[in-house]
Amino acid sequence: MIYAELADQITIWIRECVYGAGMDGVVIGLSGGVDSGVTAALCARAIGPGNVLGLVMPCESAAEDTRDGHRTALHLGIAVREIDISPVLHAFVSAGGLDISNVLNLANIKARLRMTMEYAHSGNRLVAGTGNLSETKTGYWTKWGDGAADFMPIADLWKDEVGELASCLELPGWMIARVPSAGLWINQSDEDEMGVTYREIKKYFTQGPESVSESSAERIAQLHTSSGHKREPIPFYHARGWLDERQ
């Protein structure tokens, strides 16, 4: 019952975000996972499925990611457009003479290209972010990539709470059971990459470091500390005060 009420509250909030900005639509990247599925479902409830555009953006991705992105759109009745950005990635890397031997560097480029494509399709739409609280706390997102959005409906919900919302919204079982993955390389798994589970992340921040193993606590602390800059506003030098004192 509580998640049904939460879904209603988020729905109202999304409607206020979109219409309050003078927009009439939403664009969202569809990965086929539960985070983007829940976000898209909430947006469809808020402003109508006909006003939500889902982008499926394969980039040397697994075929099932593209398939499940389309399945999500079909289930929700929203418009979908598939855009293969692999050629864009290759041209970008070539033009910049970039070293992509580091898989994380390449993954960050992919995430930023995808968000650029979402904004290229925004027009009279706001871009919906799909990040959750577990990712926010650990910095498991790309700065100016999937972390860039106009509004983020589920950013204050732990991963398991997103799953509860998914069930409440009657999203398909295949989506809820899907292994969490950003789809940035073949067989990539969020938990494998982070080195800890979503369950451990929630326990660490809600019950304290002693609630998880020592190794997991150290890893989560390292992720949280090293990603602190991502959660802060862009710093700038406050020259105004300095000048005012001297003029």
C-alpha positions in Angstrom: 0.0 0.0 0.0 2.8 2.4 0.9 4.4 2.0 -2.5 1.2 2.6 -4.3 0.9 5.9 -2.4 4.5 6.7 -3.2 3.9 6.0 -6.9 1.0 8.5 -6.7 3.2 11.1 -5.0 6.0 10.8 -7.5 3.5 10.9 -10.4 2.2 14.3 -9.1 5.8 15.5 -8.7 6.8 14.6 -12.2 3.7 16.3 -13.6 4.7 19.5 -11.7 8.3 19.2 -13.0 7.3 18.9 -16.6 4.4 21.4 -16.8 6.1 23.8 -14.4 9.0 24.0 -16.8 6.6 24.8 -19.6 7.3 21.5 -21.3 4.8 18.8 -22.4 6.9 15.7 -22.8 9.7 13.6 -21.4 12.6 11.7 -23.1 14.3 8.8 -21.4 17.0 6.3 -22.3 15.7 2.8 -22.1 18.1 0.1 -21.0 15.6 -2.6 -20.4 16.4 -2.6 -16.7 14.2 -1.9 -13.7 15.4 1.7 -13.1 14.6 3.0 -16.5 11.5 0.9 -16.6 10.1 2.3 -13.3 11.1 5.9 -14.3 9.4 5.6 -17.7 6.3 4.0 -16.2 6.0 6.9 -13.7 6.4 9.4 -16.4 3.8 7.7 -18.6 1.4 7.8 -15.6 2.2 11.5 -15.0 1.8 13.0 -18.5 0.4 10.1 -20.6 2.3 7.5 -22.6 1.9 9.5 -25.8 4.1 12.2 -24.3 7.0 10.0 -23.4 9.8 9.2 -25.9 12.1 6.3 -25.1 15.5 6.0 -26.7 17.1 2.7 -27.1 20.8 3.4 -27.8 22.9 0.3 -28.5 26.6 1.0 -28.5 28.5 -2.2 -29.0 25.9 -3.5 -26.5 24.4 -7.0 -25.9 21.5 -7.8 -28.1 19.3 -8.4 -25.1 19.7 -4.8 -23.9 18.3 -3.5 -27.2 15.5 -6.1 -27.1 14.5 -5.4 -23.6 14.5 -1.6 -24.2 11.9 -2.2 -26.9 10.0 -4.6 -24.7 9.8 -1.9 -22.1 8.4 0.7 -24.5 5.9 -1.8 -25.8 4.7 -2.7 -22.3 4.2 0.9 -21.4 2.8 2.0 -24.7 5.3 4.8 -25.2 7.0 5.9 -28.4 10.5 4.4 -29.0 13.3 5.2 -31.3 16.4 3.0 -31.7 19.7 4.8 -32.4 22.9 2.9 -32.8 25.6 5.3 -31.6 28.5 2.9 -32.2 29.5 4.9 -35.4 29.4 8.1 -33.3 31.6 6.5 -30.7 34.2 5.3 -33.2 34.3 8.7 -34.9 34.6 10.5 -31.6 37.5 8.3 -30.4 39.2 8.6 -33.7 38.8 12.4 -34.0 40.2 12.9 -30.5 43.0 10.4 -30.8 41.8 8.9 -27.5 43.3 6.0 -25.6 40.4 3.6 -24.9 42.5 0.8 -23.5 41.0 1.6 -20.1 37.5 0.1 -20.3 36.1 2.6 -17.8 37.2 5.5 -19.9 35.4 4.0 -22.8 32.3 3.4 -20.7 32.2 7.0 -19.6 32.4 8.2 -23.2 29.5 5.9 -24.1 27.4 7.2 -21.2 28.0 10.8 -22.2 27.2 10.2 -25.8 23.9 8.6 -24.8 23.0 11.6 -22.7 24.0 14.0 -25.5 21.6 12.0 -27.8 18.8 12.3 -25.2 19.2 16.1 -25.1 19.4 16.3 -28.8 15.8 14.8 -28.8 14.6 16.9 -25.9 13.0 19.9 -27.7 9.8 20.5 -25.7 10.6 17.6 -23.5 12.5 17.2 -20.2 15.2 14.6 -19.9 14.4 12.1 -17.2 17.3 10.6 -15.1 17.1 7.0 -14.0 19.6 6.9 -11.2 18.7 5.4 -7.7 20.0 6.3 -4.2 22.4 3.3 -4.1 24.2 4.6 -7.1 24.1 8.2 -5.9 25.8 7.2 -2.6 28.5 5.2 -4.3 29.1 7.5 -7.3 28.1 4.7 -9.6 27.2 7.0 -12.5 29.1 9.0 -15.1 29.5 12.7 -14.4 27.7 14.5 -17.3 26.6 11.1 -18.6 23.7 9.3 -16.9 24.1 11.7 -14.0 23.0 14.6 -16.2 19.2 15.1 -16.4 16.5 17.6 -15.8 14.8 15.6 -13.1 15.3 12.3 -11.3 12.2 10.6 -10.0 13.9 7.6 -8.2 17.1 9.2 -7.0 16.1 9.0 -3.4 15.1 5.3 -3.4 17.3 2.4 -2.7 17.6 -0.3 -5.3 15.2 -2.7 -3.5 12.7 0.1 -3.1 12.8 0.6 -6.9 12.0 -3.0 -7.2 9.0 -2.6 -4.9 7.7 0.2 -7.0 8.2 -1.9 -10.1 5.9 -4.6 -8.6 3.4 -2.0 -7.6 3.4 -0.6 -11.1 2.9 -4.1 -12.4 6.0 -4.1 -14.5 6.8 -7.5 -16.1 8.7 -10.1 -14.1 11.5 -10.3 -16.7 12.4 -6.7 -16.0 12.3 -6.9 -12.2 14.5 -10.1 -12.3 17.0 -8.7 -14.8 20.6 -8.5 -13.5 21.3 -4.8 -13.0 23.7 -3.6 -15.7 24.6 -0.3 -17.3 25.1 -2.2 -20.5 28.4 -0.5 -21.2 30.2 -3.7 -22.2 29.2 -7.3 -22.8 28.3 -9.3 -19.6 28.8 -6.2 -17.5 27.1 -6.3 -14.1 26.7 -3.4 -11.7 27.4 -5.4 -8.6 30.4 -7.1 -10.1 31.9 -3.8 -11.2 31.3 -2.1 -7.8 32.6 -5.1 -5.9 29.6 -5.0 -3.5 25.9 -5.8 -3.6 23.1 -3.3 -3.6 21.9 -4.9 -0.4 25.2 -4.3 1.3 25.2 -0.7 0.1 21.8 0.0 1.7 22.8 -1.8 4.9 26.0 0.2 5.1 24.3 3.6 4.9 21.1 2.7 6.9 22.5 0.4 9.6 26.2 1.4 9.7 29.5 0.1 8.4 29.5 -2.7 11.0 26.4 -4.2 9.4 28.4 -5.5 6.5 31.7 -7.4 6.2 34.9 -5.4 6.7 36.0 -5.7 3.1 32.6 -4.5 1.9 32.6 -1.6 4.3 36.1 -0.6 3.1 35.0 -0.8 -0.5 31.8 1.2 0.0 33.6 3.9 2.0 36.2 4.2 -0.8 33.4 4.5 -3.4 31.6 7.1 -1.4 34.7 9.2 -0.6 36.1 9.1 -4.1 32.8 10.2 -5.7 32.1 13.1 -3.3 32.9 15.6 -6.0 30.0 14.2 -8.1 27.4 15.1 -5.5 28.6 18.7 -5.0 27.6 21.7 -7.1 30.2 22.9 -9.6 32.7 25.0 -7.5 33.5 28.5 -8.5 35.7 31.2 -7.1 33.6 33.8 -5.4 35.2 36.8 -7.0 32.2 39.1 -6.4 32.9 39.5 -2.7 36.6 40.1 -3.3 36.0 42.8 -5.9 33.2 44.5 -4.0 35.5 45.0 -1.0 38.1 46.7 -3.2 35.9 48.9 -5.4 
